[in-house]
């Protein structure tokens, strides 16, 4: 199904006819897969289906204009496009529908995402980059409506960087920035903020991005007039149209059933974007949705009889077929024969895929049935075990969960027994889980030798002439070293460029490295993160700056659903080593001093979350991450930029380890665990506690995801037997996470003589000014009294009540 890269402008008529017939074969193949896919869901073999029927023709046109090195950032209707590029065949389509956990058979996600979510593999088995310029590329889809838009901006921006920034090794990533980033989206999803933010950013930056809007006039049951001003997205966006005096978008509109117009429109869009780095919107109208939105419902419930009849008559495949016959490209009989053959091939592919999906389960079922027979023969609970066995036999097409559930249930009937047969069953279950669980759990983080947690610590060194400087100067000079060492590194964000960020951590670097490598952006956090994701997917090393920690909530969906899950949902076949830089903690006021760490820790599994206590530690984290290729969030201490620190002599070299805590003060009476700016208060209080005979051990968590891989905190508890977690997050936030890590996961409960406790901020946002901070977040007196209270419970005589 791989298309000839030639266009209709430079091939003979016979070749053009051949291209048309090839396109029709792909369109029919895709449609039949959709029709059979729906039946597989309704029969119960597949869980859910959402298909690309009705969108076949524009996707064929897009495939014709798509070149090696280009990237797609699309959504779950694009199966025809992937089939046209020969990246999806019918058997793989059905394996995706059945959620086969074999990446060779289901190359999109090995069953981790429902069918319709597409990806190409960007990395080799060892984690090294493939040559992305020699293949057509698709970034990994997500279901979230318009969620594909932010990364589309970065995929396009990468071409601008490669074309205009000297010194970057483009070998595997670009050919002088000639690649186009193609986005696809349904018309209703253009109502999302992600869409408008990304569109505005692309227009401002003038990047080679083509966004294709598949318009079937509905968003599930809701018609366009409820979604879009004027009921027409290209009309609503008409103010973005470029003219002689103003840069902007080229906006093209084309009917989705008009093959020749589609071919020319997409070729035109490709040329405009590729040559001039001008963003383009293609609004494809008059599309249909023959089977409705998904297998969850029927569009007959909400579309009028007239609309349904119109959709039947204007189905793009039907119109394409009629056009082929009318123009003498093929005959009715020839097309019927072709269609019959395609249906037969797809039925065979469906049958083969189901057989391949099912066979390992049937083999395991056969083994398990025999084991259950064996244990039943030796057990006094034989009747109960045989019932479970017979229930398993009755499941003709078992899933993995059926095998796991039935086998584990039998163990209940074998309590107190100790026979070789029982041991064989236990071994089978353990081996089954050892083999099966990674198919659903692997690759949340890198599992390769160069993963960030394997980067060894390198301590800062100091010369005799090392001076104390503002912490921000250490950051600035370390960034300077990194940008010199890594030509592919760049940083961007609000106020990042000209003024060198609001705290001067990038002072003067734009002048030195240029406006593309140290760049200002508009106020648009979601697309800032998207820029970073897209550029990281194309081999650059971006640092995306979110001005304050509170503002990261604007971008949390993109961080959580796209970046943090990328390696997991591609089973390690794509990577985006984006570093997100922000600052937070202890600033006074509701909107700039929040510490939503509990939310971030839970929503961003798949990223590292790092909370350095000072700027030397922060610089060390940047150095560590640049030696690896994984995404991370670094939260600098907002009130630490002007605090004095000694200037290291090995800038760019020293590395703060990820996943390790640091003991700041040793003690014997209680372990106090904290991080970030609050740690400085804890250190101060620890000295005050010595005056009343309490010797506290102070530990800096510094790395929240992952946390304390070497279990040093529990080693501290073996000494002190008491634990207090101090955190400026809300109650039950990050402190609860840290408590679970230490008490449950590290087994710290075994060494506690007092109840483990937390001291957090109040449940409300911190009030404004110094008094607001004092009464909203843990202060020195709060910490002192909490520790004293714990020791009072231990020894009331030595520690009488304070108040």
C-alpha positions in Angstrom: 0.0 0.0 0.0 3.0 2.3 0.1 2.3 5.3 -2.2 4.5 6.5 -5.0 6.1 9.7 -3.8 5.4 11.4 -7.2 2.5 13.7 -7.4 -0.2 14.0 -10.1 1.7 17.0 -11.5 4.7 15.0 -12.7 3.5 11.5 -13.7 1.9 10.1 -16.8 -1.8 9.6 -17.1 -1.4 5.8 -16.9 0.6 6.2 -13.7 -2.0 8.6 -12.4 -4.7 6.0 -13.1 -2.7 3.4 -11.3 -2.3 5.8 -8.3 -6.1 6.3 -8.3 -6.8 2.6 -8.3 -4.2 2.1 -5.5 -5.9 4.8 -3.5 -9.3 3.3 -4.0 -8.0 -0.1 -2.8 -6.7 1.6 0.4 -10.0 3.4 0.9 -12.0 0.2 0.5 -9.6 -1.7 2.8 -9.9 0.9 5.5 -13.7 1.1 5.2 -14.1 -2.7 5.4 -11.8 -2.8 8.5 -14.1 -0.2 10.1 -17.2 -2.1 9.3 -15.8 -5.5 10.5 -14.2 -3.7 13.5 -17.6 -2.5 14.7 -19.0 -6.0 14.4 -16.1 -7.4 16.4 -16.9 -5.0 19.2 -20.6 -5.7 19.2 -19.8 -9.5 19.2 -17.7 -9.0 22.4 -14.4 -9.9 20.9 -13.1 -6.3 21.2 -13.8 -3.9 24.0 -14.4 -0.6 22.1 -14.1 0.7 18.6 -13.6 4.2 17.1 -12.9 4.2 13.4 -12.0 6.4 10.5 -14.9 5.6 8.2 -16.1 8.6 6.2 -12.6 10.3 6.4 -10.8 8.1 3.9 -10.3 10.4 0.9 -8.7 13.4 2.6 -6.3 11.1 4.4 -5.2 9.5 1.1 -4.5 13.0 -0.2 -2.5 13.8 3.0 -0.5 10.6 2.5 0.4 11.7 -1.0 1.8 15.0 0.2 3.5 13.5 3.2 7.3 13.1 2.8 10.1 11.3 4.5 11.1 13.2 7.7 7.6 14.7 8.1 5.7 14.1 11.3 2.0 13.5 12.0 0.3 14.6 15.2 -3.2 13.3 14.8 -6.2 11.6 16.4 -8.0 8.4 16.3 -9.7 8.7 12.9 -6.5 8.4 10.8 -6.3 4.7 10.0 -6.6 5.3 6.3 -3.6 7.6 6.4 -1.5 5.0 8.2 -2.6 2.3 5.8 -1.7 4.4 2.8 1.8 4.8 4.2 2.0 1.0 4.8 2.3 1.5 8.5 -0.9 -0.4 9.3 -2.3 -3.5 7.7 -5.6 -5.2 8.3 -4.2 -7.9 10.6 -2.4 -5.2 12.7 -5.6 -3.2 12.7 -7.5 -6.2 14.3 -4.6 -6.9 16.7 -5.0 -3.3 17.9 -8.7 -3.9 18.3 -8.2 -7.1 20.4 -5.4 -5.4 22.5 -2.7 -8.0 21.6 0.3 -7.5 23.9 2.9 -8.4 21.3 4.6 -5.4 19.8 5.5 -7.3 16.6 1.8 -8.0 16.0 0.4 -4.7 17.4 3.1 -2.2 16.7 1.1 0.9 17.8 1.1 0.2 21.6 1.1 -3.6 22.2 -2.4 -3.3 23.4 -1.9 -0.5 25.8 -4.2 1.9 23.9 -7.4 1.2 22.2 -7.4 0.8 18.4 -7.1 4.0 16.4 -4.1 5.4 18.2 -1.1 5.4 15.9 2.7 5.7 16.3 5.9 5.0 14.3 9.0 3.8 16.1 11.6 6.5 16.5 14.2 4.6 18.5 16.1 1.4 18.2 16.2 -1.4 20.8 19.2 0.2 22.5 17.4 3.5 22.8 19.4 5.2 20.0 17.6 7.3 17.5 16.6 5.9 14.1 17.2 8.1 11.1 13.9 10.0 11.2 14.6 11.6 7.8 14.4 8.3 6.1 11.0 7.4 7.3 7.6 8.9 7.6 6.8 9.7 11.2 3.8 9.7 13.5 4.0 11.0 17.1 2.1 8.8 19.5 -1.7 9.6 19.6 -3.7 10.3 22.7 -7.5 10.2 23.1 -7.9 13.6 24.7 -9.6 15.9 22.3 -7.2 18.5 20.9 -4.5 17.0 23.1 -2.4 16.4 19.9 -2.2 20.1 19.1 0.4 21.4 21.6 3.1 18.9 20.5 2.3 19.7 16.9 3.6 23.2 17.5 7.0 21.7 18.7 7.2 19.2 15.8 6.9 22.1 13.4 9.2 24.4 15.3 12.0 21.8 15.2 12.2 22.4 11.4 12.6 26.1 12.0 15.4 25.4 14.5 17.2 23.0 12.2 17.0 25.4 9.3 18.2 28.5 11.2 20.5 27.5 14.1 24.0 26.5 13.2 26.1 23.8 14.8 23.4 21.2 15.4 24.1 17.7 14.1 21.0 17.1 11.9 22.0 13.7 10.7 19.1 11.7 12.0 16.6 14.5 12.4 16.3 17.0 9.6 17.4 18.0 6.1 17.8 21.7 6.6 14.4 22.1 8.2 12.4 20.9 5.1 10.1 18.7 7.1 6.4 19.6 7.6 4.4 18.7 10.8 0.9 17.6 9.9 -1.9 17.7 12.4 -5.4 16.3 12.2 -8.3 17.1 14.3 -12.1 16.8 14.2 -14.1 20.0 13.7 -15.8 19.8 17.1 -12.4 19.5 18.9 -11.4 22.8 17.5 -13.5 24.3 20.3 -10.8 23.2 22.8 -8.4 25.8 24.3 -5.5 23.6 23.2 -6.5 24.2 19.6 -6.7 28.0 19.8 -3.5 28.3 21.9 -1.5 26.1 19.4 -3.0 27.9 16.4 -2.0 31.3 17.8 1.5 30.1 18.6 2.1 28.7 15.2 0.9 31.9 13.5 3.2 34.0 15.7 6.2 31.8 15.1 5.6 31.1 11.4 6.5 27.4 11.4 5.9 24.7 8.8 2.7 23.3 10.3 -0.3 22.0 8.3 -3.4 21.4 10.4 -6.1 19.4 8.7 -9.6 19.7 10.1 -11.9 16.8 9.3 -15.4 18.4 9.4 -18.5 16.1 9.5 -20.6 18.9 11.1 -21.0 17.1 14.4 -19.2 16.4 17.8 -20.8 13.2 18.7 -24.5 14.3 18.9 -23.9 18.1 18.9 -24.0 19.9 15.6 -21.4 22.6 14.5 -23.5 25.6 15.4 -23.1 24.7 19.1 -19.3 24.3 18.7 -18.1 27.1 16.5 -18.8 30.7 15.9 -20.6 31.0 12.5 -20.8 27.2 12.5 -17.7 27.1 10.3 -14.1 26.9 11.7 -12.3 28.4 8.7 -14.8 31.3 8.7 -14.2 31.8 12.4 -10.4 31.8 11.9 -10.5 34.0 8.8 -8.7 36.8 10.6 -5.6 34.6 10.7 -5.4 34.6 6.9 -2.0 36.1 5.8 -1.9 39.0 3.3 0.7 41.2 1.6 1.3 43.2 4.8 0.9 40.7 7.6 2.2 37.2 8.3 -0.4 34.6 9.3 -1.9 31.4 8.1 -2.8 30.2 4.6 -6.3 28.9 4.9 -7.6 26.4 2.4 -11.0 24.9 2.1 -11.9 21.8 0.2 -14.8 19.2 0.0 -13.9 15.9 1.5 -15.4 13.8 -1.4 -13.6 15.7 -4.2 -10.5 13.6 -5.0 -8.7 15.8 -7.5 -9.3 19.0 -5.4 -8.1 17.2 -2.3 -4.9 16.1 -4.1 -4.1 19.6 -5.3 -5.0 21.2 -2.0 -2.7 19.0 0.0 0.1 19.4 -2.5 -0.3 23.1 -2.3 -0.4 23.1 1.5 2.8 21.0 1.5 4.6 23.4 -0.8 3.6 26.5 1.1 4.6 25.1 4.5 7.7 23.3 3.4 9.3 26.0 1.3 8.2 29.1 3.1 7.7 27.9 6.7 4.2 29.3 6.6 1.5 27.5 8.7 -1.5 26.3 6.8 -5.1 25.3 7.8 -6.9 22.9 5.5 -10.6 22.8 6.3 -12.0 19.6 4.8 -15.8 19.9 4.7 -18.8 17.7 3.7 -17.4 14.6 5.4 -19.6 11.9 6.8 -19.5 9.4 9.7 -21.3 6.3 8.3 -21.2 4.3 11.6 -21.5 7.2 14.0 -19.0 8.5 16.5 -18.0 5.1 18.0 -19.4 1.7 19.0 -20.9 3.2 22.1 -24.0 4.5 20.3 -25.9 5.0 17.1 -26.0 8.3 15.2 -29.5 7.5 14.1 -30.6 8.7 17.6 -29.6 12.3 16.9 -29.4 12.9 13.1 -32.4 13.6 11.0 -33.6 11.3 8.3 -32.6 14.0 5.8 -29.1 14.3 7.2 -28.6 10.5 7.2 -29.7 10.3 3.6 -27.4 13.2 2.7 -24.5 11.3 4.3 -25.3 8.2 2.4 -25.2 10.0 -0.9 -22.1 12.1 -0.1 -20.0 9.3 1.4 -16.5 10.0 0.1 -15.8 6.4 -0.9 -19.1 6.3 -2.8 -18.4 9.6 -4.6 -14.8 8.4 -5.3 -16.1 5.2 -6.8 -18.6 7.0 -9.0 -15.9 9.4 -10.2 -13.6 6.6 -11.1 -16.3 4.9 -13.3 -17.4 8.2 -14.9 -13.9 9.1 -15.9 -13.2 5.6 -17.4 -10.4 4.8 -14.9 -12.1 1.5 -14.1 -15.3 -0.3 -14.7 -18.1 -1.3 -12.4 -17.3 -5.0 -12.9 -13.6 -4.4 -12.2 -14.3 -2.5 -9.0 -16.8 -5.1 -7.8 -14.2 -7.8 -8.3 -11.6 -5.8 -6.5 -14.0 -5.1 -3.6 -14.8 -8.8 -3.2 -11.2 -9.7 -3.1 -10.5 -7.0 -0.5 -13.3 -8.2 1.7 -12.0 -11.8 1.5 -8.5 -10.6 2.5 -9.8 -8.6 5.4 -11.9 -11.5 6.7 -8.8 -13.7 6.5 -6.7 -11.1 8.3 -9.4 -10.8 11.0 -9.5 -14.5 11.5 -5.7 -14.8 11.6 -5.4 -11.9 14.1 -8.0 -13.4 16.4 -6.3 -16.8 16.2 -2.9 -15.3 16.9 -4.3 -13.3 19.8 -6.1 -16.3 21.3 -3.6 -19.2 20.8 -1.3 -18.3 23.7 -4.3 -18.1 26.0 -5.6 -21.5 24.9 -2.1 -23.0 25.4 -2.0 -21.5 28.9 -5.5 -22.7 29.6 -4.6 -26.3 28.7 -1.7 -26.2 31.1 -3.8 -24.7 33.9 -6.6 -27.2 33.5 -4.2 -30.1 33.9 -2.7 -28.4 37.0 -6.1 -28.0 38.5 -6.9 -31.6 37.8 -3.7 -32.6 39.6 -4.3 -30.5 42.7 -8.0 -31.6 42.9 -6.9 -35.2 43.0 -4.9 -34.6 46.2 -7.1 -32.1 47.9 -10.0 -32.6 50.4 -11.6 -29.6 48.6 -11.7 -31.5 45.3 -15.3 -30.6 44.5 -14.7 -26.8 44.8 -11.6 -27.0 42.7 -13.2 -29.0 40.0 -16.0 -26.5 39.8 -13.5 -23.8 39.1 -11.8 -26.0 36.6 -15.1 -26.7 34.8 -15.9 -23.0 34.8 -12.5 -22.3 33.1 -13.1 -25.1 30.5 -16.5 -23.5 29.7 -14.7 -20.3 28.6 -14.0 -21.1 25.0 -12.0 -17.9 24.3 -10.2 -17.1 27.6 -8.4 -13.8 28.3 -5.4 -13.5 30.5 -7.6 -12.2 33.3 -9.7 -15.4 33.2 -6.6 -17.5 33.6 -5.2 -15.3 36.4 -8.5 -15.1 38.3 -9.4 -18.8 38.2 -5.9 -20.0 39.2 -5.7 -17.6 42.1 -9.1 -18.5 43.3 -8.1 -22.2 43.6 -5.3 -21.3 46.1 -8.0 -20.4 48.6 -9.1 -24.1 48.6 -5.6 -25.2 49.2 -4.9 -23.3 52.4 -3.0 -25.5 54.9 -2.1 -28.1 52.2 1.5 -28.8 51.2 1.7 -31.1 48.2 3.9 -31.1 45.1 0.8 -30.4 43.0 0.1 -27.3 44.9 3.7 -26.1 44.6 3.5 -26.7 40.8 0.3 -24.6 40.7 1.9 -21.8 42.7 4.9 -21.9 40.4 2.7 -21.6 37.4 0.9 -18.6 38.8 4.1 -16.9 39.7 5.6 -17.5 36.3 2.4 -16.4 34.6 2.4 -13.0 36.5 6.2 -12.6 36.0 5.6 -12.9 32.2 2.3 -11.1 32.0 2.5 -8.1 34.3 5.4 -6.3 32.4 3.3 -6.4 29.3 1.1 -3.9 31.0 3.6 -2.1 33.2 7.0 -1.7 31.6 8.6 1.4 30.2 6.9 3.9 32.5 10.5 5.2 32.9 13.5 4.3 30.8 14.8 0.8 31.4 18.1 1.3 29.5 21.6 1.6 31.0 21.8 5.4 30.4 18.6 6.2 32.4 18.9 9.2 34.5 18.9 7.3 37.8 22.1 5.5 36.7 24.0 8.8 36.2 26.6 8.9 39.0 26.8 11.8 41.4 29.6 14.2 40.8 30.1 16.7 43.6 30.7 20.4 43.0 34.3 21.3 43.5 35.6 24.6 44.7 38.9 26.4 44.3 40.6 28.6 46.9 39.5 31.6 44.9 35.8 30.5 44.7 33.6 33.4 45.7 30.1 33.5 47.2 27.6 34.7 44.6 23.9 35.0 44.2 22.4 31.5 43.5 21.0 32.7 40.2 24.6 33.4 39.0 25.5 29.7 39.4 22.4 28.8 37.4 23.2 31.3 34.7 26.8 30.3 34.3 25.9 26.6 34.4 23.3 27.1 31.6 26.0 29.0 29.7 28.3 26.0 29.9 25.5 23.6 28.9 24.5 25.7 25.8 28.1 25.8 24.7 28.5 22.0 25.2 25.1 21.0 23.6 24.3 22.9 20.4 20.9 21.1 20.4 19.9 22.6 23.7 17.5 25.5 23.8 15.3 27.3 26.4 12.1 29.2 25.9 9.3 30.6 28.0 7.6 33.8 29.2 10.2 36.5 29.8 13.0 33.9 29.3 14.8 35.6 26.5 15.4 39.3 26.5 15.5 39.9 30.3 17.0 36.5 31.0 14.0 35.2 33.0 12.2 37.0 35.8 15.0 36.0 38.3 17.9 36.5 35.9 18.9 32.9 35.8 19.5 33.3 32.0 20.9 36.8 32.1 22.7 37.8 28.9 22.3 34.3 27.3 19.9 35.4 24.5 22.5 37.9 23.3 25.1 35.2 23.2 23.1 32.3 21.7 20.4 34.1 19.7 16.7 34.5 19.9 15.9 31.0 18.7 17.9 29.2 21.4 17.0 31.5 24.2 13.5 32.6 23.3 10.6 34.6 24.6 7.1 33.2 24.2 3.6 34.5 24.7 1.6 33.7 27.8 0.5 30.2 26.8 1.7 27.5 29.1 0.1 24.5 27.4 1.7 25.2 24.0 5.0 26.0 25.7 5.0 22.4 27.0 3.9 21.3 23.5 6.8 23.1 21.9 9.1 21.2 24.2 7.5 17.8 23.5 7.5 18.2 19.8 11.1 19.4 19.6 12.3 16.6 21.9 10.6 14.1 19.7 12.8 15.3 16.9 16.1 15.1 18.6 16.5 18.5 20.2 17.1 19.1 23.9 14.5 21.7 24.9 14.1 23.3 28.3 10.5 24.7 28.6 10.2 27.3 31.2 6.9 27.8 33.1 7.3 31.1 34.9 5.8 30.0 38.3 4.9 26.6 39.7 1.2 27.7 40.1 1.0 28.3 36.3 1.9 24.7 35.6 -1.7 23.9 36.3 -2.6 25.4 32.9 -0.4 22.8 31.2 -1.1 19.8 33.5 -3.2 17.9 30.9 -0.5 18.1 28.3 2.2 17.1 30.8 0.1 14.3 32.3 -1.6 12.8 29.3 1.1 13.3 26.7 4.6 13.8 28.0 4.5 11.6 31.2 2.8 8.7 29.4 4.8 8.8 26.2 7.4 6.2 26.9 4.8 3.9 28.5 2.2 4.1 25.7 4.8 3.5 23.0 6.4 0.7 25.0 9.7 2.6 24.8 9.5 3.2 21.0 9.4 7.0 21.3 11.1 9.4 23.7 10.8 13.1 24.4 13.6 14.2 26.8 12.0 17.5 27.7 13.2 19.4 30.8 10.5 21.6 32.3 11.9 24.4 34.4 9.9 26.3 36.9 10.1 28.0 40.3 7.9 27.9 43.3 7.5 27.6 47.1 7.3 30.2 49.9 6.4 33.3 47.8 3.7 35.2 49.6 0.2 35.2 48.1 -2.5 32.9 46.8 -1.5 32.7 43.2 2.3 32.6 43.2 3.0 30.5 46.3 1.0 27.4 45.8 2.8 24.1 46.2 0.6 21.6 44.3 3.2 18.9 44.8 0.8 16.1 45.7 -1.1 16.6 42.5 2.0 16.7 40.4 3.5 13.6 42.0 0.4 11.6 41.2 -0.4 13.1 37.8 3.1 13.0 36.4 4.1 9.4 36.9 6.5 8.8 34.0 8.4 12.0 34.6 11.1 12.8 37.2 10.0 15.5 39.7 13.0 17.2 41.3 13.0 19.8 44.1 16.5 21.2 44.7 17.0 23.2 47.9 19.4 25.6 46.2 20.7 26.7 42.9 23.8 24.5 43.0 21.6 21.4 43.5 19.4 22.7 40.6 22.3 23.1 38.3 23.5 19.6 39.1 20.1 18.2 38.2 20.2 20.0 34.8 23.7 18.5 34.2 22.5 15.0 35.1 19.4 15.2 32.8 21.5 16.4 29.9 23.5 13.1 30.1 20.3 11.1 29.8 17.2 11.3 27.7 14.2 11.4 29.9 11.6 14.0 30.8 11.7 15.8 34.1 10.3 18.7 36.0 12.7 20.8 38.1 11.2 23.2 40.6 13.7 25.8 41.7 13.3 27.5 45.1 11.8 30.8 44.3 13.3 32.6 47.3 16.8 31.2 46.7 18.0 33.2 43.7 19.5 36.0 45.8 20.9 33.8 48.6 24.6 33.4 48.6 26.2 30.2 47.4 29.8 29.4 46.7 30.6 29.2 42.9 31.7 25.7 41.9 34.7 25.4 39.6 33.3 22.5 37.7 30.2 24.1 36.1 28.4 21.8 33.6 30.2 18.8 35.2 28.8 18.2 38.7 25.7 16.0 38.8 23.0 15.9 41.5 21.9 12.2 41.6 18.2 11.5 40.8 16.4 9.2 43.2 18.7 9.8 46.2 18.1 11.7 49.4 20.8 13.7 51.2 21.3 13.8 55.0 21.8 17.5 55.9 22.3 16.9 59.7 22.7 13.7 61.6 20.8 13.1 64.8 19.5 10.4 67.1 16.0 11.4 68.4 13.8 12.0 65.3 14.1 12.0 61.5 12.7 15.1 59.8 12.1 14.7 56.1 11.5 17.7 53.9 12.5 19.4 50.6 12.8 22.6 48.7 12.6 26.0 50.5 11.0 24.5 53.6 14.1 22.5 54.2 16.0 25.7 55.1 13.5 26.3 57.9 13.8 22.8 59.1 17.6 23.1 59.2 17.3 26.2 61.3 14.8 24.6 63.7 17.1 21.6 64.1 19.7 23.8 65.7 17.1 25.4 68.0 16.0 21.9 69.1 19.4 21.1 70.3 18.9 23.8 73.0 16.1 21.7 74.5 18.0 18.4 74.2 16.4 17.1 71.0 18.9 15.9 68.4 17.0 15.8 65.0 18.3 14.1 61.8 17.4 16.3 58.8 17.0 14.7 55.4 16.5 16.5 52.1 14.2 14.4 49.8 15.4 16.5 46.8 14.0 13.9 44.3 10.3 13.2 44.7 9.9 11.0 41.6 11.7 8.7 42.1 12.1 8.9 45.8 15.0 7.4 47.8 15.9 4.4 45.7 18.5 3.3 48.2 16.1 3.5 51.2 18.3 5.8 53.2 15.4 7.3 55.2 14.5 3.9 56.7 18.1 3.6 57.7 17.7 6.8 59.6 14.6 5.5 61.3 16.5 2.5 62.5 18.5 5.1 64.5 15.9 7.6 65.6 12.7 5.5 65.6 10.6 8.6 64.9 9.5 10.3 61.7 8.1 13.8 60.9 7.5 14.8 57.3 7.4 18.6 56.8 5.8 19.9 53.6 4.2 23.1 52.4 1.7 21.2 50.2 -1.8 20.8 51.5 -2.7 18.1 54.0 -2.7 14.7 52.4 -0.7 15.9 49.5 3.0 15.2 48.9 3.5 14.5 52.6 1.1 11.5 52.4 3.0 10.3 49.4 6.3 10.5 51.3 4.8 8.9 54.3 3.6 5.9 52.2 7.0 5.6 50.6 8.9 5.5 53.9 6.4 3.7 56.2 4.9 1.2 53.8 7.2 0.7 50.8 10.5 1.0 52.8 9.0 -0.9 55.8 9.7 2.0 58.1 6.8 1.0 60.4 8.9 -1.7 61.8 11.3 0.8 63.4 8.9 3.4 64.8 8.3 3.9 68.5 6.0 6.9 67.9 3.3 7.5 65.3 4.7 8.9 62.1 3.4 12.4 61.6 3.2 15.1 59.0 3.2 18.9 59.2 1.8 20.6 56.2 0.3 23.9 55.1 -3.3 24.6 55.8 -5.9 23.3 53.4 -6.5 26.7 51.9 -4.3 28.7 49.6 -1.7 30.8 51.4 -2.9 34.2 52.2 -1.0 37.3 51.1 2.0 39.0 52.7 4.3 37.8 55.5 1.5 37.3 58.0 -0.4 35.3 55.4 2.6 33.1 54.8 3.2 32.6 58.6 -0.3 31.5 59.3 -0.8 29.4 56.1 2.4 27.4 55.8 4.6 25.6 58.3 6.8 28.1 60.1 9.8 27.6 62.4 7.7 27.6 65.5 5.2 25.1 64.0 8.1 22.7 63.3 9.7 23.2 66.7 6.4 22.6 68.6 5.5 19.6 66.4 8.8 17.9 67.1 8.6 18.8 70.8 5.1 17.4 71.0 6.3 14.1 69.6 9.1 14.0 72.2 6.8 15.0 75.0 4.7 11.9 74.3 7.9 9.8 74.6 9.1 11.4 77.8 6.7 13.9 79.4 9.1 14.6 82.3 12.0 15.6 80.2 9.8 17.5 77.8 6.9 19.2 79.7 4.1 20.8 77.8 4.9 24.0 75.9 1.4 25.4 75.7 
